Amino acid sequence: MFFGDISKKVDNLGGEKGFSSERKASLPDLPELPDLVILGSTGSIGTQTLDVARTHGYRIRAMSAHSNYKLAEQQAREFLPETVCMTEESAYRELKTRLADTDIFVTYGKDALCETAALSCGMVINSVVGMVGLEPTLAALGAKNRVGLANKETLVTGGELVKAAAAENGVDIVPIDSEHSAVFQSLMGNEGNRIERIILTASGGPFFGYTKEQLKTVTLEQALHHPNWSMGRKITTDSATLMNKGLELIEAVRLFDVTPDQIEVVVHRQSILHSAVEYEDGAVIGQLGVPDMKIPIQFAITYPKRLPSCSRKLSLFDVGTLTFEHADEETFVCLAEARRAISKGGTAPTILNGANEAAVAAFLDGRIPFYRIGELVCGCCAAIPHTSEVTLKTIAEADSAAREYTNCEAERQI
């Protein structure tokens, strides 16, 4: 496991900055509040990270966003970071003008995003969407910054590179996805014990129980209506196709050094058990809680300590019943394709991810119906050869080939 020794104490623990005297008295063993760099501050994870920062008084050293300059301005004026990086040029120009009356340095572009990730801080929260998150993760690790990772594509496309960078720099990567955080927490205190399997839970998305024929008539509005979680459009669509769980399966293989066969995906509609670990003696240890991303976000920041949270507390009496069912990998073909991709290894997961990003973009733009996402992804994975050599160059080439193939096929009338 390359998040380091989960029993050790993280750097920068032991202070009490940012709390009232009454709060200090109630929390005698507080971790020092690290400066944070938030990549993707205007997205779902980014805004909830700022909620956590607001609650506990964390200082935001820098943040990045793509195109939402209006929200980025609001965030910048509230949290007063040193730097704000925009990755869309027109948004950068607009934000730079709007913040001209401040001392905040506004930057633009991919290189600037990596430079932002490499700023010295207590933790970099990477919550950008897509493969664009890989190089900033490597930059953060290269600067010996601890990384709170909510960007799935980082590990899906460049897992070997990220693991090597984390090991070389002696830096922890702490998962933020609720499922991987649950596994991470279920492993704490069990170093040296053999994992039998990881039980990766899935909500099933809005189309659980649908047949292939029914999926041919679903709408964009239906796909973007998740039953339990509030997420961005791309991730919500991935949840509807179960690709989100496929990407998480690949992440789990990378994070926890298990084989794909050791991961069982279980549909759990209530999203209360966030995932679990079964050990060789048959004991199953899991993490339960309300479906609120602020809980794993806060734990990633404070790990290995815990702080009081403003999140709603779990009442098992209110929940009543927890159910568990098999995932339908024949209907939701993206999940099965993800399992095949990580079994192949090399650049196969990158091809899968590139095809999916292109297909989802086509769906969100209204160019293809929902059901074609899975068809395009499977077709691309079959058509584009993968290589066992994983470098930034081979990753970029595989990603480009997958997107080109998928965009071309998306234009075909079926």
C-alpha positions, -999 to +999 in steps of 0.1 A: +000+000+000+016+032-011-003+056+012+025+048+037+023+032+071-012+039+081-003+036+118+023+063+117+017+099+126+015+124+098+038+154+097+026+187+111+005+172+140+003+186+175-007+222+173-039+240+181-041+269+155-075+282+144-098+272+172-115+292+199-103+287+235-136+268+243-130+245+213-094+239+223-105+229+258-129+203+243-102+190+219-070+185+239-051+166+212-057+186+180-037+182+149-020+213+136-041+228+108-021+224+075-022+249+047-042+234+019-039+236-019-072+227-035-072+217-072-107+219-086-121+242-059-153+250-077-164+214-082-184+192-058-154+179-039-136+213-039-166+232-025-171+206+002-134+208+010-139+245+015-168+238+038-145+217+059-119+244+058-145+270+069-156+248+098-121+242+112-102+273+101-078+258+076-058+282+056-061+279+018-027+286+003-038+282-034-067+269-054-075+261-090-106+259-112-114+254-148-140+279-161-162+289-132-146+323-126-176+337-107-175+311-080-137+312-080-138+349-073-162+344-044-139+317-030-108+337-034-123+368-017-134+346+012-103+325+017-076+349+004-052+323-012-019+335-025-026+320-059-056+310-080-049+290-112-075+289-140-072+262-167-095+279-192-080+310-208-111+333-211-120+325-174-084+333-164-086+367-181-119+375-165-108+364-130-076+384-133-095+415-140-120+409-112-092+403-086-071+432-097-079+450-065-064+422-044-029+408-039-040+374-052-018+361-080-039+347-109-023+322-132-033+301-162-026+268-179-014+233-174+021+242-164+007+267-138-016+240-125+014+218-118+033+247-102+003+253-080+003+216-069+040+219-061+037+248-037+049+238-002+018+230+019+004+205+044-018+188+018-028+191-018-064+181-024-067+169-061-103+170-071-100+180-107-120+158-132-103+137-158-068+127-168-056+163-165-052+154-128-022+131-133+006+155-138-004+178-109-004+148-087+031+139-098+041+175-092+027+175-057+045+143-048+077+156-063+075+186-040+069+161-011+034+173-005+009+149+011-019+143-014-056+139-007-068+122-039-103+125-053-092+124-089-098+088-101-080+092-134-047+098-117-044+062-105-064+047-134-040+060-161-007+065-142-009+043-112+026+029-116+041+064-120+022+077-090+032+048-068+069+052-077+067+090-071+051+085-037+077+059-027+106+079-039+096+110-020+083+092+011+049+109+008+014+096+018-015+095-006-048+095+013-079+085-007-109+108-005-135+088-025-159+075+001-153+038-009-115+040-008-116+060+024-138+033+039-113+006+028-084+027+040-101+031+074-109-006+076-072-014+071-060+008+100-046-013+128-044-044+106-010-041+091+005-075+083-029-093+082-038-108+048-067-094+029-091-120+015-112-095-005-123-060-007-161-054-008-165-023-029-201-009-025-220+008-053-253+027-051-263+012-085-270+047-098-304+058-111-309+029-135-304-001-112-325-030-124-329-017-159-325-039-189-305-031-220-337-023-238-348+001-211-314+019-212-320+028-248-347+053-238-333+070-208-327+107-209-299+131-198-321+144-170-326+109-157-289+100-159-280+131-139-304+124-111-284+103-086-304+087-058-279+095-030-250+117-039-246+152-052-218+152-078-207+168-110-222+159-144-194+137-156-191+116-124-229+114-121-230+100-156-202+075-147-223+064-118-252+058-140-232+036-164-213+020-134-181+031-150-175+051-118-173+018-100-151+003-127-126+032-123-128+027-085-121-010-089-089+000-108-080+025-081-085-001-054-061-025-072-035+003-073-041+017-038-043-015-018-020-039-038-047-065-045-057-084-076-089-076-096-103-110-085-100-099-048-125-071-054-162-078-052-186-050-063-218-051-043-248-029-050-259-013-017-287+011-025-287+030+008-250+041+005-245+036+043-218+010+042-192+027+021-170-004+016-154-031+037-124-055+040-127-092+046-096-108+062-084-144+059-101-153+092-135-143+078-138-111+098-153-083+077-146-047+088-163-019+072-170+019+076-205+032+078-219+067+077-244+090+061-236+097+024-217+130+030-184+136+013-173+160+039-166+130+062-139+114+041-126+148+030-121+158+066-105+125+076-080+127+047-069+161+060-067+152+097-055+116+093-047+098+115-066+120+139-103+127+138-121+159+146-158+167+153-177+172+121-207+193+111-220+163+090-253+147+101-248+117+123-259+082+113-290+067+129-294+030+121-329+032+134-337+058+108-321+037+081-339+006+091-327-019+064-295-023+045-296-043+013-269-059-008-272-072-044-251-083-073-240-058-099-253-065-134-221-065-155-239-078-185-262-048-188-237-023-174-208-033-196-185-005-185-178-022-151-169-055-168-147-036-193-129-019-165-121-052-148-107-065-181-086-034-185-068-036-152-063-073-157-045-065-190-025-037-173-001-013-190-019+014-209-052-006-212-068+014-183-057+046-200-075+035-232-106+027-212-105+060-194-099+081-226-127+064-244-151+069-215-142+106-211-149+111-248-181+091-248-195+108-217-187+142-232-206+132-264-236+121-243-236+153-222-234+174-254-264+155-268-244+138-296-251+102-286-278+084-265-269+071-231-266+034-241-239+041-266-214+051-239-208+015-230-208+004-267-182+030-276-160+022-246-160-015-253-154-010-290-125+013-283-109-011-258-111-039-284-098-017-313-069+002-297-038-020-288-022-014-254+014-015-244+030-027-212+053+002-210+038+030-189+054+065-192+039+099-196+045+096-233+028+062-237-001+074-215-006+105-236-005+085-268-030+059-256-053+086-243-051+105-276-058+073-297-087+064-275-103+098-277-098+100-315-114+066-321-143+073-298-151+107-312-150+093-347-173+064-338-196+088-319-204+105-352-215+073-368-253+068-369-262+035-354 
